[in-house]
Amino acid sequence: MSVLTVTGLSQRFLDKQLYQDASFQVNIEDHLGVIGQNGVGKSTLIKILTGALEPDAGTIVWQKHLHVGYLDQYVNLKPGQTIMEFLRTAYADLYAKNAKMTQIYNDYAETPDDELLAKAGELQEQLEAAEFYDVDTKIETVASGLGIDAIGLDHPVDALSGGQRSKIILAKLLLEKPAMLLLDEPTNYLDVSHIEWLTGWLQDFDGAFIVISHDYDFLQDVTNAILDIEFGTITKYTGTLKQAMRQKQADHDTYMKAYEKQQTEIKKQEAFIRKFKAGTRSTMAKSREKQLARMTKLTPPGNRAHAHLEFPYLDVQSRILIDVNDLVVGYEKPLLPAINFSVSKDQVIALEGFNGIGKSTLLKSILGQLPPLAGDVAINENVVFGYFEQELNWPVPKQTPLQFLMAKYPALSQRPLRQVMARTALTREEMDKPLVMLSGGEQSKVKLADLMLQQTNVLIMDEPTNHLDEDTKNALAEALQAYPGAILLVSHEAGFYDDSWVDTTLDIERLLK
């Protein structure tokens, strides 16, 4: 049974055609993953499906009375509300029934009436059937699975970081258990163990869902169908991600054979027309010319731009570049016990630990952006840092990527700046679009271009794979492996790095044990 039917969908964004006359269906059993390069319109598709954006053309038909849940990162959080109070809003209807039942019992105590007692009894049965009295246990289970319990359920929501905020919004959505889920990058800000928990939850989910993710290992585990967006078309494949990619390649090979065969035929006919158009066989040549004009020509295959990243290295002679001594990090209170480690000139260190444990805070303390609560960080005088911050913050969000880089590197002309951005697979149109109008992946590519303009000997990479498509992630991994300097890396994607190029893994969680 179809729960969603999309027909004739077309959407243009400035001078980019995202989709043209696209159609697909989502069935009740579909666990559908959406893939495509950064900027092809994956998040825009979700906005269209939720009604937040009106498409240029096409119809969106949902099954009537279908409860659709959307992972909205911009939902309003009530200041002063605790995490537990926010998560309980997932059961707002049950709490309303409970309040009504309590009022009826109070009324009955003042004015005994069998009809009131019957109404209260009906509500009690409804609450018991909905397992209302187990609500807190359900909340604690989901909070534990996503690592929210480590923050503290009594923590005020207006004091949360962006990653923590995303977690509690996801938790509330899962607790609501709608018949249909729309999830845009749900694994961002989740560490490996919490991604594993979410994977199991989605595998057991009875309804349909559409999930956008650049984590292909995650998609492989949770989906049974794939929606691929490329070159203005939306194609649905059934089966796992790997099966979909094999089918896509097979379809591409078939199309290429047909395209090349048609091109050969067209060239043959055009040669005949040129040769005989003015001669004795002109009638036949004109006939073939009309046939060519009526031919439905296959469009040439699109060529995707591929990222080619390289981070300039500034040589340094000293062996030890960073020495962390009894460092205690945090804000008003310590997040971690005192930590000690050093970083040598060509060492790659991966920091691991659940989200919110303090990895980003540790990196900012090493960079000197946050003062330590105790201890110190000794930085070699010749160290030059390159920093990829996971938050998409811009000093002037309405600037274009080109304007941002020109302001930061005034000695460089437009040409070298555009060349560097092009190596991240950003198009010319994206370079001239306001930063706030770019997708998360496109904004991350601007940050990578910024790093490619700096000579450094220590790279601090905080969740650089968030938002990036598979092609750019592969290019980033290759660039980091080729970088001669030291690297401090935080990434929740276990498949992004391995022991072949990471020298040391520093498990922050062990400090708490």
GIWOGI-V481454 format. One record per run of one state. SS is the DSSP state (~ for helix, > for strand, _ for the rest). FROM is the first residue (numbers start at 1). TO is the last residue. If there is no record, write none. Layout:
ss=SS from=FROM to=TO
ss=SS from=FROM to=TO
This chain:
ss=_ from=1 to=1
ss=> from=2 to=13
ss=_ from=14 to=15
ss=> from=16 to=27
ss=_ from=28 to=30
ss=> from=31 to=35
ss=_ from=36 to=41
ss=~ from=42 to=50
ss=_ from=51 to=56
ss=> from=57 to=62
ss=_ from=63 to=67
ss=> from=68 to=70
ss=_ from=71 to=81
ss=> from=82 to=82
ss=~ from=83 to=110
ss=_ from=111 to=113
ss=~ from=114 to=129
ss=_ from=130 to=131
ss=~ from=132 to=145
ss=_ from=146 to=147
ss=~ from=148 to=150
ss=_ from=151 to=155
ss=> from=156 to=156
ss=~ from=157 to=159
ss=_ from=160 to=161
ss=~ from=162 to=176
ss=_ from=177 to=179
ss=> from=180 to=184
ss=_ from=185 to=191
ss=~ from=192 to=203
ss=_ from=204 to=207
ss=> from=208 to=212
ss=_ from=213 to=215
ss=~ from=216 to=222
ss=_ from=223 to=224
ss=> from=225 to=230
ss=_ from=231 to=232
ss=> from=233 to=238
ss=_ from=239 to=240
ss=~ from=241 to=276
ss=_ from=277 to=281
ss=~ from=282 to=294
ss=_ from=295 to=312
ss=> from=313 to=313
ss=_ from=314 to=319
ss=> from=320 to=328
ss=_ from=329 to=329
ss=> from=330 to=330
ss=_ from=331 to=333
ss=> from=334 to=334
ss=_ from=335 to=338
ss=> from=339 to=344
ss=_ from=345 to=347
ss=> from=348 to=352
ss=_ from=353 to=358
ss=~ from=359 to=367
ss=_ from=368 to=373
ss=> from=374 to=379
ss=_ from=380 to=384
ss=> from=385 to=388
ss=_ from=389 to=399
ss=> from=400 to=400
ss=~ from=401 to=408
ss=_ from=409 to=413
ss=~ from=414 to=422
ss=_ from=423 to=427
ss=~ from=428 to=431
ss=_ from=432 to=433
ss=> from=434 to=434
ss=~ from=435 to=437
ss=_ from=438 to=439
ss=~ from=440 to=451
ss=_ from=452 to=455
ss=> from=456 to=456
ss=_ from=457 to=457
ss=> from=458 to=462
ss=_ from=463 to=469
ss=~ from=470 to=482
ss=_ from=483 to=485
ss=> from=486 to=490
ss=_ from=491 to=493
ss=~ from=494 to=496
ss=_ from=497 to=503
ss=> from=504 to=507
ss=~ from=508 to=512
ss=_ from=513 to=513
